[in-house]
Amino acid sequence: MDQAKQKQIAQQFLNEHTSLTRRFFLGLGATGAAALTASPLLAAEPDSEAVLQKAVSSIETWLTKPDDFRDVSRGKPLPHSLDEETRKAVGLTRDTWSLDVISDPENKARLGTELSKETNNAFRFADLMKLAEKHAVRFPKVMTCLNIGCPLGNGIWEGVPLRELLWLTEPRENLRRVFFYGYHNDKPDQMFRSSLPVGRILEDPFDLPPVILCYKLNGEWLTQKRGGPVRIVVPEAYGFKSIKWLSHVVLSNISHANDTYANGNNDLDSPLKTFAATISVPGKLKPGEPFAVTGWAQAGISGLSKVQAWIHDESKELPSGDKYHETASWQDAKLLGPPETFGGGLAEGRIPSPTMNFDPNTGRPMSWPIRLSRAHWAILFPGLPAGEYTFRCRTIDEKGHAQPMPRPFRKSGHAAIERVSIKVEA
């Protein structure tokens, strides 16, 4: 990449984040500034503002550009790596896509009709767009892998509630679960499927967004890499529930989950957890040098009330029997509020209207942080004496649970407290 292009990208990035720095200091107010001065850990050094500004200016935008999402796709070869001619042949373009919506042959649900290629009445992209004229919804969601401690990306997802498709089959009875899978080279050993109880598809409990047949991300058509032309998106769930390259929806009377991940000992119905991790931590410092730490936090199903940080001097022993460091000297970090522009490749960084959780008139969030998405945070520290330290951060959810509680189990979603080493030497 030439220097002019690098400079252009860097300037665009800084423009997107200048407002974050300004909002940090404005958000502190008199009370917050006094707290900074009074705290034994939070910095009050003359040059602290410059240190913080430099750290906050490099924070990623709230929304992720579609091309920048981390990819953990399955398949050999990966479906999105197929050439255009092959994608057309197997139905992975908008003009060739079709979806079978059928009864489970082994656990039959009673339906008035099935939609399938075999009977020449499969559900097609034009049918989806017809439903979208009346039923389209948009909502923010962070896409996270169950076993990875960082988001794959945060986006505005658009689609039609899956229930609208179910009603087209005229279901009558014996329908307890819906499972779905996508194109994986038509090889049974590569099939990856997920499922949901039918009640979750037909209703949206606790003001959750609906489960959708998704066709757009951040206002753009889903690319093949993001699971296009159509994928499932389950708002409160980890990524394995949001099947890519959707090809089949199966209505079943089965009484239990039958996801592919069941074979991996995963908690199949675990909703997103609330947890935090770092973006920027200085690995080496000079004695007495003030520094800032930045990070992100996932606002899971239990919401997010605060992020806390703690620096442990490794020359001192940790107390025994305190597995999750509940007695440590945690300090509150500053949660950054909504940005002026949201990034993600949206036109002028503005949220399209209507989008759930955003005011349709102003385009601003109706509450913050937004549940099932992410937020950013920052914290200042004064200089430390020479030595070796470990930085940790954690969340406190809206129920008062400190990370990794209330679900500390790895197979129900990553929420381990991150540890980052800091070395201070002359």
C-alpha positions as CSV (number, residue, x, y, z in Angstrom):
1,M,0.0,0.0,0.0
2,D,1.5,3.4,-1.0
3,Q,2.1,6.2,1.6
4,A,-0.7,8.4,0.4
5,K,-3.3,5.6,0.8
6,Q,-1.9,4.8,4.3
7,K,-2.2,8.5,5.3
8,Q,-5.7,8.7,4.0
9,I,-6.8,5.5,5.9
10,A,-5.0,6.8,9.1
11,Q,-6.7,10.2,8.9
12,Q,-10.1,8.6,8.4
13,F,-9.6,6.3,11.4
14,L,-8.5,9.3,13.6
15,N,-11.5,11.3,12.4
16,E,-13.9,8.5,13.5
17,H,-12.3,8.4,16.9
18,T,-11.7,12.1,17.8
19,S,-15.2,12.3,19.2
20,L,-14.4,9.4,21.6
21,T,-11.6,11.4,23.3
22,R,-13.7,14.5,23.5
23,R,-16.6,12.5,25.0
24,F,-14.4,10.9,27.5
25,F,-13.3,14.2,29.1
26,L,-16.8,15.9,28.7
27,G,-18.4,12.8,30.3
28,L,-16.2,13.0,33.4
29,G,-17.7,16.3,34.5
30,A,-16.6,17.9,37.8
31,T,-17.5,14.9,39.9
32,G,-15.6,12.5,37.6
33,A,-12.6,14.8,37.5
34,A,-12.5,15.0,41.3
35,A,-12.7,11.2,41.5
36,L,-9.7,10.9,39.2
37,T,-7.7,13.2,41.4
38,A,-8.7,11.4,44.6
39,S,-8.1,7.9,43.4
40,P,-4.8,6.3,44.4
41,L,-4.6,4.5,41.0
42,L,-6.2,6.8,38.5
43,A,-3.8,9.3,37.0
44,A,-3.8,13.0,37.8
45,E,-0.5,13.8,36.1
46,P,-0.2,17.0,34.0
47,D,0.4,15.0,30.8
48,S,-2.3,12.4,31.5
49,E,-4.7,14.0,29.1
50,A,-2.3,13.6,26.2
51,V,-1.6,10.0,27.2
52,L,-5.3,9.2,27.3
53,Q,-6.0,11.0,24.0
54,K,-3.4,9.0,22.2
55,A,-4.8,5.7,23.5
56,V,-8.5,6.5,22.9
57,S,-7.9,7.9,19.4
58,S,-6.8,4.4,18.3
59,I,-9.9,2.6,19.5
60,E,-11.8,0.7,16.8
61,T,-15.2,2.1,15.6
62,W,-18.3,0.9,17.3
63,L,-19.5,-0.9,14.2
64,T,-17.2,-3.2,12.2
65,K,-17.0,-2.9,8.4
66,P,-18.3,-6.1,6.9
67,D,-15.0,-6.9,5.3
68,D,-13.2,-6.5,8.7
69,F,-15.3,-9.1,10.5
70,R,-13.1,-12.0,11.8
71,D,-13.8,-15.1,9.9
72,V,-14.2,-18.6,11.5
73,S,-16.1,-20.2,8.7
74,R,-16.2,-24.0,8.1
75,G,-16.0,-26.0,5.0
76,K,-13.3,-27.5,2.6
77,P,-13.3,-25.5,0.4
78,L,-14.8,-22.6,2.2
79,P,-18.2,-21.8,0.5
80,H,-17.3,-18.2,0.0
81,S,-14.1,-19.1,-1.8
82,L,-15.9,-20.7,-4.7
83,D,-15.8,-19.0,-8.0
84,E,-18.8,-17.0,-9.3
85,E,-19.9,-19.7,-11.7
86,T,-19.9,-22.4,-9.0
87,R,-21.7,-20.1,-6.5
88,K,-24.5,-19.6,-9.1
89,A,-24.7,-23.3,-9.8
90,V,-25.1,-24.2,-6.1
91,G,-27.5,-21.3,-5.2
92,L,-25.1,-19.0,-3.4
93,T,-26.1,-15.8,-5.3
94,R,-29.2,-13.7,-4.8
95,D,-30.6,-14.6,-8.2
96,T,-30.1,-18.4,-7.7
97,W,-30.7,-18.8,-4.0
98,S,-33.6,-21.0,-2.8
99,L,-34.6,-22.4,0.5
100,D,-36.3,-25.7,1.4
101,V,-38.7,-25.4,4.4
102,I,-39.8,-28.9,5.2
103,S,-41.0,-31.3,7.9
104,D,-38.5,-33.4,9.6
105,P,-38.9,-36.9,8.0
106,E,-37.8,-38.6,11.3
107,N,-39.8,-36.4,13.7
108,K,-42.7,-35.1,11.6
109,A,-44.4,-31.8,12.2
110,R,-47.8,-31.4,10.7
111,L,-47.8,-28.8,8.0
112,G,-50.3,-27.6,5.5
113,T,-47.6,-27.3,2.8
114,E,-43.8,-27.7,2.4
115,L,-41.6,-25.4,0.3
116,S,-38.9,-27.3,-1.6
117,K,-37.0,-27.5,-4.8
118,E,-38.4,-31.1,-5.2
119,T,-41.9,-29.8,-5.5
120,N,-40.9,-26.7,-7.5
121,N,-42.1,-24.3,-4.9
122,A,-38.9,-23.5,-2.9
123,F,-38.7,-20.1,-1.1
124,R,-36.6,-17.7,-3.2
125,F,-34.9,-14.4,-2.7
126,A,-37.7,-12.5,-4.5
127,D,-40.1,-14.1,-2.0
128,L,-37.9,-12.9,0.9
129,M,-37.9,-9.3,-0.5
130,K,-41.7,-9.4,-0.8
131,L,-41.9,-10.3,2.9
132,A,-39.3,-7.6,3.7
133,E,-41.6,-4.9,2.3
134,K,-43.8,-5.3,5.4
135,H,-41.7,-7.2,8.0
136,A,-38.1,-6.1,7.6
137,V,-36.3,-5.3,10.9
138,R,-32.8,-4.0,11.8
139,F,-30.9,-4.4,15.1
140,P,-27.4,-4.1,16.4
141,K,-25.6,-7.3,17.5
142,V,-22.1,-8.3,18.3
143,M,-21.1,-11.6,16.6
144,T,-19.0,-13.7,19.0
145,C,-17.7,-17.2,19.0
146,L,-18.5,-19.4,22.0
147,N,-14.9,-20.3,22.5
148,I,-13.0,-17.1,21.5
149,G,-12.4,-14.2,23.9
150,C,-12.9,-11.4,21.4
151,P,-15.8,-10.3,19.1
152,L,-15.8,-11.3,15.5
153,G,-17.4,-8.0,14.8
154,N,-20.3,-5.7,15.7
155,G,-22.9,-4.8,13.1
156,I,-26.4,-3.7,12.2
157,W,-28.2,-6.8,10.9
158,E,-31.2,-6.6,8.6
159,G,-33.7,-9.2,7.7
160,V,-37.2,-10.8,8.0
161,P,-38.3,-12.6,11.2
162,L,-38.0,-16.3,10.7
163,R,-41.6,-16.8,12.0
164,E,-43.0,-15.1,8.8
165,L,-41.5,-17.9,6.8
166,L,-42.8,-20.6,9.2
167,W,-46.4,-19.3,8.8
168,L,-46.1,-19.9,5.0
169,T,-46.0,-23.6,5.7
170,E,-49.3,-23.5,7.6
171,P,-48.1,-25.4,10.7
172,R,-50.8,-27.3,12.6
173,E,-49.3,-29.4,15.4
174,N,-46.4,-31.5,16.5
175,L,-44.0,-28.7,16.0
176,R,-41.5,-28.3,18.9
177,R,-38.1,-27.4,17.4
178,V,-36.8,-25.8,14.2
179,F,-33.3,-26.7,12.9
180,F,-31.5,-25.1,10.0
181,Y,-28.3,-25.6,8.0
182,G,-26.5,-24.1,5.1
183,Y,-24.6,-25.1,2.0
184,H,-21.4,-27.0,2.9
185,N,-20.3,-28.5,-0.4
186,D,-23.2,-31.1,-0.2
187,K,-21.0,-33.3,2.0
188,P,-22.8,-34.8,5.0
189,D,-19.6,-34.8,7.1
190,Q,-19.3,-31.0,6.5
191,M,-22.9,-30.1,7.4
192,F,-23.1,-27.6,10.3
193,R,-26.6,-27.1,11.8
194,S,-28.2,-25.3,14.7
195,S,-31.7,-25.3,16.2
196,L,-34.1,-23.4,18.4
197,P,-37.3,-24.2,20.2
198,V,-40.2,-23.0,18.0
199,G,-41.4,-20.7,20.8
200,R,-38.3,-18.6,20.5
201,I,-38.9,-18.1,16.8
202,L,-42.6,-17.3,17.2
203,E,-42.1,-14.8,20.1
204,D,-39.5,-12.4,21.2
205,P,-39.2,-12.7,25.0
206,F,-37.7,-9.9,27.2
207,D,-37.8,-7.4,24.4
208,L,-35.3,-9.3,22.4
209,P,-35.1,-8.6,18.6
210,P,-36.5,-11.4,16.5
211,V,-34.6,-14.3,15.0
212,I,-34.2,-13.3,11.3
213,L,-33.5,-14.4,7.8
214,C,-30.7,-11.9,7.3
215,Y,-29.8,-10.4,4.0
216,K,-28.0,-7.2,4.9
217,L,-25.2,-6.1,7.2
218,N,-24.6,-2.4,7.9
219,G,-26.9,-1.5,5.0
220,E,-25.0,-3.7,2.4
221,W,-26.1,-7.0,0.9
222,L,-24.5,-9.8,2.8
223,T,-21.3,-10.9,1.0
224,Q,-20.6,-14.6,0.6
225,K,-17.9,-14.3,3.3
226,R,-20.5,-13.0,5.8
227,G,-22.8,-15.9,4.9
228,G,-24.7,-14.4,2.0
229,P,-27.0,-14.4,0.2
230,V,-29.1,-15.3,3.3
231,R,-28.1,-16.5,6.8
232,I,-29.8,-16.9,10.1
233,V,-29.1,-14.4,12.9
234,V,-30.1,-15.2,16.5
235,P,-29.7,-11.9,18.4
236,E,-28.9,-13.2,21.9
237,A,-26.9,-16.2,20.8
238,Y,-23.3,-17.0,20.0
239,G,-22.2,-17.2,16.4
240,F,-22.8,-21.0,15.9
241,K,-26.5,-20.4,16.1
242,S,-26.4,-17.9,13.2
243,I,-26.0,-20.3,10.4
244,K,-24.4,-19.0,7.1
245,W,-25.3,-19.8,3.5
246,L,-28.8,-20.9,4.6
247,S,-30.3,-23.7,2.4
248,H,-32.7,-25.7,4.7
249,V,-35.1,-25.0,7.5
250,V,-36.6,-28.1,9.0
251,L,-39.7,-28.1,11.2
252,S,-39.5,-30.9,13.7
253,N,-41.3,-32.6,16.6
254,I,-38.0,-33.6,18.1
255,S,-37.9,-32.9,21.9
256,H,-34.3,-31.7,22.2
257,A,-31.5,-29.7,20.6
258,N,-29.8,-31.4,17.7
259,D,-27.1,-28.9,16.9
260,T,-23.7,-29.9,15.4
261,Y,-22.1,-28.3,18.5
262,A,-23.8,-30.9,20.7
263,N,-21.0,-33.2,19.8
264,G,-18.5,-30.7,21.1
265,N,-19.9,-30.6,24.7
266,N,-21.1,-27.0,24.3
267,D,-24.0,-25.5,26.1
268,L,-26.3,-25.2,23.0
269,D,-28.7,-22.6,24.5
270,S,-26.2,-20.4,26.3
271,P,-26.9,-16.7,25.5
272,L,-24.2,-14.1,25.2
273,K,-22.2,-13.4,28.4
274,T,-21.1,-10.0,29.7
275,F,-17.4,-9.7,29.7
276,A,-14.5,-7.3,29.0
277,A,-11.0,-7.5,27.4
278,T,-8.3,-5.0,26.5
279,I,-7.5,-3.3,23.2
280,S,-4.3,-1.5,24.2
281,V,-2.1,-2.1,27.2
282,P,1.6,-0.9,27.3
283,G,3.8,-3.9,27.7
284,K,6.9,-2.0,28.9
285,L,7.1,1.3,30.8
286,K,9.6,3.5,32.6
287,P,9.2,4.0,36.3
288,G,6.8,6.9,37.0
289,E,5.5,7.0,33.5
290,P,1.7,7.6,33.4
291,F,-0.2,5.3,31.0
292,A,-3.7,4.5,29.7
293,V,-5.4,1.3,29.0
294,T,-8.3,0.9,26.6
295,G,-10.7,-2.0,25.9
296,W,-14.1,-3.2,24.8
297,A,-16.9,-4.9,26.7
298,Q,-19.6,-7.2,25.5
299,A,-23.0,-6.3,26.9
300,G,-24.5,-9.8,27.2
301,I,-28.0,-11.0,28.1
302,S,-27.6,-9.6,31.6
303,G,-26.6,-6.1,30.4
304,L,-23.5,-4.1,31.4
305,S,-23.3,-1.6,34.2
306,K,-19.5,-1.0,34.5
307,V,-16.0,-2.1,33.7
308,Q,-13.3,-2.4,36.4
309,A,-9.5,-2.8,36.2
310,W,-6.8,-3.9,38.6
311,I,-3.1,-4.0,38.5
312,H,-1.4,-6.6,40.6
313,D,2.3,-6.3,41.7
314,E,3.7,-9.7,41.0
315,S,6.2,-9.4,43.9
316,K,3.2,-9.8,46.2
317,E,1.3,-13.1,46.7
318,L,-2.4,-13.4,45.7
319,P,-4.7,-14.3,48.5
320,S,-5.6,-18.0,48.5
321,G,-9.1,-19.3,47.9
322,D,-10.1,-16.2,45.8
323,K,-10.5,-17.8,42.4
324,Y,-12.1,-14.9,40.7
325,H,-10.2,-12.1,42.6
326,E,-13.3,-10.8,44.3
327,T,-11.3,-9.2,47.1
328,A,-8.9,-7.4,44.8
329,S,-8.6,-3.6,44.6
330,W,-10.7,-3.1,41.5
331,Q,-11.1,0.4,40.1
332,D,-13.9,1.6,37.9
333,A,-12.9,2.4,34.3
334,K,-14.7,5.0,32.2
335,L,-17.3,3.5,29.8
336,L,-17.3,5.6,26.6
337,G,-20.7,6.8,25.6
338,P,-22.3,6.6,22.1
339,P,-20.0,7.9,19.4
340,E,-21.0,10.8,17.1
341,T,-20.5,8.5,14.1
342,F,-20.8,4.8,14.4
343,G,-18.4,3.6,11.6
344,G,-18.9,0.2,10.0
345,G,-19.1,1.7,6.5
346,L,-22.5,3.2,7.0
347,A,-23.2,6.4,5.1
348,E,-21.7,9.2,7.2
349,G,-21.5,6.7,10.0
350,R,-25.2,7.2,10.7
351,I,-27.6,4.5,11.8
352,P,-30.4,3.9,9.3
353,S,-34.0,4.4,10.4
354,P,-35.8,2.5,11.8
355,T,-33.3,0.4,13.7
356,M,-34.2,-1.3,17.0
357,N,-32.7,0.5,20.1
358,F,-32.3,3.8,18.2
359,D,-34.5,6.8,18.1
360,P,-36.1,6.9,14.6
361,N,-36.0,10.7,14.6
362,T,-32.5,11.5,15.9
363,G,-30.7,8.2,15.1
364,R,-29.2,8.2,18.6
365,P,-29.3,5.2,21.0
366,M,-32.3,5.2,23.4
367,S,-30.0,3.6,26.0
368,W,-26.3,2.8,26.4
369,P,-24.6,0.4,26.4
370,I,-26.9,-1.5,24.1
371,R,-27.5,-5.0,25.2
372,L,-26.2,-7.8,22.9
373,S,-23.6,-5.4,21.4
374,R,-20.4,-3.9,22.6
375,A,-19.0,-0.8,24.3
376,H,-15.6,0.7,24.7
377,W,-13.8,1.8,27.9
378,A,-10.6,3.5,29.0
379,I,-8.7,4.1,32.3
380,L,-5.7,6.2,33.3
381,F,-2.9,5.1,35.7
382,P,0.0,7.0,37.3
383,G,3.5,5.8,37.0
384,L,4.4,2.6,38.7
385,P,7.7,1.7,40.5
386,A,10.1,-0.7,38.7
387,G,8.8,-4.3,38.8
388,E,6.6,-6.7,37.0
389,Y,2.8,-6.4,37.1
390,T,-0.4,-8.1,35.8
391,F,-3.3,-6.0,34.5
392,R,-6.8,-7.5,34.7
393,C,-10.2,-6.2,33.7
394,R,-13.7,-7.4,34.4
395,T,-17.3,-6.4,33.9
396,I,-20.2,-5.9,36.4
397,D,-23.5,-6.8,34.8
398,E,-26.9,-5.1,35.5
399,K,-27.6,-7.8,38.1
400,G,-24.4,-7.0,40.0
401,H,-22.6,-10.1,38.9
402,A,-18.8,-9.7,38.5
403,Q,-17.2,-11.5,35.5
404,P,-16.9,-14.4,35.1
405,M,-20.1,-15.0,37.1
406,P,-22.9,-15.9,36.9
407,R,-21.8,-18.5,34.3
408,P,-18.1,-19.2,34.7
409,F,-18.1,-22.4,32.7
410,R,-16.0,-22.3,29.5
411,K,-18.4,-24.4,27.4
412,S,-21.2,-21.9,28.0
413,G,-19.2,-19.1,26.4
414,H,-15.8,-17.5,27.0
415,A,-15.8,-15.1,30.0
416,A,-12.4,-15.7,31.6
417,I,-10.7,-12.7,33.2
418,E,-8.0,-11.6,30.9
419,R,-4.4,-11.2,32.2
420,V,-1.8,-8.9,30.5
421,S,1.8,-8.5,31.7
422,I,3.4,-5.1,32.2
423,K,7.1,-4.7,32.9
424,V,8.4,-1.4,34.4
425,E,12.1,-0.8,34.2
426,A,14.5,2.1,33.7
